[in-house]
Amino acid sequence: MMDKTNITLRQGLEKFYKEHKSHLSHHKEGIPCEVKNFFRSHDIAHVLFGCDISLFGEGAVKIWTIFGTTLGFWKHIRAYQKANAFELSRNFSLSHVLRNIFRFLLSIPALVIRAKKMTKPLPWTNFEPHLDTSISELRKEYNIRVLS
């Protein structure tokens, strides 16, 4: 099996889409282009920061996005509101929330510290030049240390 970090960002994104196809509603027809673009950047963040789509993973990718990308806090909030992304939280069962919420809350300081230790913020929209670069190279370039 190929090491996930030695594949390109493009391959990692394709793998992410294949693994989570049934849970990603932003690929449906009729979704505005602006919303699709937002979620493509969001999905790239999932891949680069090593986050799954559990409540823990979604929370972690938000912290990484706020502190480790060029999007920042307020643009992040506005983009989520515009994309109606808060609706996605309704997909989590109570037992899933209870299993993940404390782990997420306890990890916030480590996530913020790791994001602040990045060498530069990850571009939120201009990721096309990075699509054919390996995930491991990008993590090294930006000093991204995923939280396992």
C-alpha positions as CSV (number, residue, x, y, z in Angstrom):
1,M,0.0,0.0,0.0
2,M,1.2,3.5,-0.9
3,D,2.1,5.9,1.9
4,K,-0.7,8.5,1.9
5,T,1.9,11.3,2.4
6,N,4.0,10.3,-0.6
7,I,1.1,10.8,-3.0
8,T,0.4,14.1,-4.6
9,L,-2.2,16.5,-3.3
10,R,-4.3,15.8,-6.4
11,Q,-4.2,12.1,-5.6
12,G,-4.9,12.7,-1.9
13,L,-7.9,14.8,-2.8
14,E,-9.2,12.1,-5.2
15,K,-8.8,9.5,-2.5
16,F,-10.6,11.7,0.0
17,Y,-13.5,12.1,-2.4
18,K,-13.6,8.4,-3.1
19,E,-13.6,7.5,0.6
20,H,-16.2,10.0,1.6
21,K,-18.4,10.2,-1.5
22,S,-21.6,9.3,0.3
23,H,-21.0,12.1,2.9
24,L,-20.1,15.0,0.7
25,S,-23.2,16.9,-0.3
26,H,-21.3,19.7,-2.0
27,H,-20.8,17.6,-5.1
28,K,-24.4,17.6,-6.0
29,E,-25.9,19.4,-9.0
30,G,-27.2,22.9,-8.5
31,I,-24.6,23.9,-5.9
32,P,-23.3,27.4,-6.7
33,C,-19.8,27.6,-8.0
34,E,-18.6,29.8,-5.1
35,V,-19.8,27.2,-2.6
36,K,-18.2,24.4,-4.5
37,N,-14.9,26.3,-4.6
38,F,-15.1,26.9,-0.8
39,F,-15.6,23.2,-0.2
40,R,-12.8,22.2,-2.5
41,S,-10.4,24.4,-0.5
42,H,-12.0,22.9,2.7
43,D,-11.4,19.4,1.4
44,I,-7.8,20.2,0.5
45,A,-7.4,21.3,4.1
46,H,-8.7,18.0,5.2
47,V,-6.1,16.2,3.1
48,L,-3.1,18.4,4.1
49,F,-3.9,18.6,7.7
50,G,-4.8,14.9,8.0
51,C,-8.3,15.4,9.2
52,D,-11.2,12.9,8.7
53,I,-14.9,13.9,8.5
54,S,-15.8,12.9,12.1
55,L,-16.8,15.7,14.5
56,F,-13.2,15.7,15.7
57,G,-11.8,15.9,12.2
58,E,-14.2,18.7,11.2
59,G,-13.4,20.7,14.3
60,A,-9.7,20.1,13.8
61,V,-9.9,21.3,10.2
62,K,-11.7,24.4,11.3
63,I,-8.9,25.3,13.8
64,W,-6.2,24.5,11.2
65,T,-8.1,26.7,8.7
66,I,-8.5,29.6,11.0
67,F,-5.0,29.7,12.3
68,G,-3.0,28.0,9.4
69,T,-4.5,29.4,6.2
70,T,-5.0,32.7,4.5
71,L,-8.7,32.5,5.1
72,G,-8.6,33.5,8.8
73,F,-11.4,33.6,11.3
74,W,-14.0,36.1,10.0
75,K,-13.7,35.0,6.4
76,H,-14.1,31.5,7.6
77,I,-17.3,32.3,9.5
78,R,-18.8,34.2,6.6
79,A,-17.9,31.5,4.1
80,Y,-19.4,28.8,6.3
81,Q,-22.6,30.9,6.7
82,K,-22.8,31.5,2.9
83,A,-22.2,27.9,2.1
84,N,-24.7,26.9,4.8
85,A,-22.1,24.5,6.1
86,F,-23.3,24.6,9.7
87,E,-26.2,22.3,8.4
88,L,-23.6,19.5,8.1
89,S,-23.4,19.3,11.9
90,R,-26.9,17.8,12.0
91,N,-25.5,14.7,10.4
92,F,-23.7,13.7,13.7
93,S,-25.6,11.5,16.1
94,L,-25.6,12.2,19.8
95,S,-23.3,9.2,20.5
96,H,-20.9,10.4,17.8
97,V,-20.9,13.9,19.4
98,L,-20.3,12.5,22.8
99,R,-17.4,10.3,21.6
100,N,-15.7,13.1,19.8
101,I,-16.4,16.5,21.5
102,F,-14.1,16.1,24.5
103,R,-11.2,14.8,22.3
104,F,-11.7,17.8,20.1
105,L,-11.9,20.4,22.9
106,L,-8.8,19.0,24.5
107,S,-6.9,19.1,21.3
108,I,-7.6,22.8,20.5
109,P,-4.4,24.2,22.2
110,A,-2.2,21.7,20.4
111,L,-3.9,22.4,17.0
112,V,-3.5,26.2,17.5
113,I,0.2,25.8,18.5
114,R,0.9,23.6,15.5
115,A,-0.9,26.0,13.1
116,K,1.1,28.9,14.6
117,K,4.4,27.1,14.1
118,M,3.7,26.8,10.3
119,T,6.3,28.6,8.3
120,K,3.6,30.4,6.3
121,P,-0.1,30.3,6.0
122,L,-1.5,27.8,3.5
123,P,-3.2,29.6,0.6
124,W,-6.9,29.1,0.8
125,T,-7.7,29.6,-2.9
126,N,-4.5,29.5,-4.8
127,F,-3.7,25.8,-4.3
128,E,-3.6,24.8,-8.0
129,P,0.2,25.1,-8.3
130,H,0.4,22.6,-5.4
131,L,-1.9,19.9,-6.8
132,D,1.0,17.8,-8.3
133,T,3.3,18.2,-5.3
134,S,3.5,15.4,-2.7
135,I,1.6,15.8,0.5
136,S,4.8,15.1,2.4
137,E,6.7,17.9,0.5
138,L,3.8,20.4,1.2
139,R,3.8,19.4,4.9
140,K,7.5,20.0,5.0
141,E,7.3,23.3,3.1
142,Y,4.6,24.7,5.4
143,N,5.8,22.9,8.6
144,I,2.5,21.1,9.0
145,R,2.6,18.5,11.8
146,V,-0.7,16.6,11.7
147,L,-2.4,15.7,15.0
148,S,-3.0,12.0,15.1
